Amino acid sequence: MRNRTLREIYEEYGISRRAIQGYEKEGLVHATAKMKRGYLLYNEDMVNRMIQIRFYQDIGYRVRQIKDIIDATNDIKKDALIVKLDELKSKNVKTSDLILKVEKMIAEL
């Protein structure tokens, strides 16, 4: 397994140093090693965990909510994902309706 620095994680996955520090503060991730110059290193398991946390954030969960979900049973994770899926579908319908209304207004101008 390859260890990655904060910079490498940002460059590969777009997860910022500040975000990772927030994850660490909440106890969601931790550095798994340290370089001679003091750079923190994260193993593949921690990087995969960060990617999973970022996904939960992308679908609308806050870090404190993710803390309750990420290590939960699959049933709890599934329920949490179903809730967000329903919310996303609802937003999608609303967005589609708005698009149609804007297109109609443009056509009327």
Sequence and secondary structure as in RCSB ss.txt:
>XXXX:A:sequence
MRNRTLREIYEEYGISRRAIQGYEKEGLVHATAKMKRGYLLYNEDMVNRMIQIRFYQDIGYRVRQIKDIIDATND
IKKDALIVKLDELKSKNVKTSDLILKVEKMIAEL
>XXXX:A:secstr
   EEHHHHHHHH   HHHHHHHHHTTS    EE TTS EEE HHHHHHHHHHHHHHHTT  HHHHHHHTTS HH
HHHHHHHHHHHHHHHHHHHHHHHHHHHHHHHHH 
